[in-house]
Amino acid sequence: RHGVPVQTLRMDDAVRRLEWVPLQAMSPALLQAIVLSEDKSFWQHSGVDWAAAARSAWANLWNARTRGASTVTMQLAGLIDEGLVRPAGGRSVAQKIGQVLTATQLESRWKKSEILEAYLNSVPLRGEIVGIDALAQTHFGKHASGLDAQEAAIAAALVRSPNASAQRVAERACGVLK
């Protein structure tokens, strides 16, 4: 009424997502926290961080627990291609190769800003929440544009591990802030 929605209708009971938020409407602190937490070389690589992949593969040879080597672009590939969705036991080698190929294609066709925007609007978070604006509104009572550095660090910690305990999220958020 008068240009304001009177009612909204939830179309999917499995997820809670809001309208698409353009990258320019997101907090700079949020963008920095996400890139630092998820993919430090995001602005430099072409979809795959080969150095991180090599470190991860080497550590896996020695059964050392390591952080994954998936870039933001590779994670987005896993979110938009149903064949690349990460199963509970982890991706197969074939799926990982598919993720690399899809990420490379995304990087050749999309701008980095478009990739980051799509990722932040598609990333699954705590419970049924999908997208950074849904997280910002449900957890902080504000839009993604208004997140400060501390809230952005918490959001980045939740992206990495959506169902982590509050203590673990706080530890990770402190790491992001450092």
Secondary structure in CASP SS format (residue, H / E / C, confidence):
PFRMAT SS
TARGET T0000
AUTHOR 0000-0000-0000
METHOD secondary structure of the structure
MODEL  1
R C 1.00
H C 1.00
G C 1.00
V C 1.00
P C 1.00
V C 1.00
Q C 1.00
T C 1.00
L C 1.00
R C 1.00
M C 1.00
D C 1.00
D C 1.00
A C 1.00
V C 1.00
R E 1.00
R C 1.00
L C 1.00
E C 1.00
W C 1.00
V C 1.00
P C 1.00
L H 1.00
Q H 1.00
A H 1.00
M C 1.00
S C 1.00
P H 1.00
A H 1.00
L H 1.00
L H 1.00
Q H 1.00
A H 1.00
I H 1.00
V H 1.00
L H 1.00
S H 1.00
E H 1.00
D C 1.00
K C 1.00
S C 1.00
F C 1.00
W C 1.00
Q C 1.00
H C 1.00
S C 1.00
G C 1.00
V C 1.00
D C 1.00
W H 1.00
A H 1.00
A H 1.00
A H 1.00
A H 1.00
R H 1.00
S H 1.00
A H 1.00
W H 1.00
A H 1.00
N H 1.00
L H 1.00
W C 1.00
N C 1.00
A C 1.00
R C 1.00
T C 1.00
R C 1.00
G C 1.00
A C 1.00
S C 1.00
T C 1.00
V H 1.00
T H 1.00
M H 1.00
Q H 1.00
L H 1.00
A H 1.00
G H 1.00
L H 1.00
I H 1.00
D C 1.00
E H 1.00
G H 1.00
L H 1.00
V C 1.00
R C 1.00
P C 1.00
A C 1.00
G C 1.00
G C 1.00
R C 1.00
S C 1.00
V H 1.00
A H 1.00
Q H 1.00
K H 1.00
I H 1.00
G H 1.00
Q H 1.00
V H 1.00
L H 1.00
T H 1.00
A H 1.00
T H 1.00
Q H 1.00
L H 1.00
E H 1.00
S H 1.00
R H 1.00
W C 1.00
K C 1.00
K H 1.00
S H 1.00
E H 1.00
I H 1.00
L H 1.00
E H 1.00
A H 1.00
Y H 1.00
L H 1.00
N H 1.00
S H 1.00
V C 1.00
P E 1.00
L C 1.00
R C 1.00
G C 1.00
E C 1.00
I E 1.00
V E 1.00
G C 1.00
I H 1.00
D H 1.00
A H 1.00
L H 1.00
A H 1.00
Q H 1.00
T H 1.00
H H 1.00
F H 1.00
G C 1.00
K C 1.00
H C 1.00
A H 1.00
S H 1.00
G H 1.00
L C 1.00
D C 1.00
A H 1.00
Q H 1.00
E H 1.00
A H 1.00
A H 1.00
I H 1.00
A H 1.00
A H 1.00
A H 1.00
L H 1.00
V H 1.00
R H 1.00
S C 1.00
P C 1.00
N C 1.00
A C 1.00
S C 1.00
A H 1.00
Q H 1.00
R H 1.00
V H 1.00
A H 1.00
E H 1.00
R H 1.00
A H 1.00
C H 1.00
G H 1.00
V H 1.00
L H 1.00
K C 1.00
END
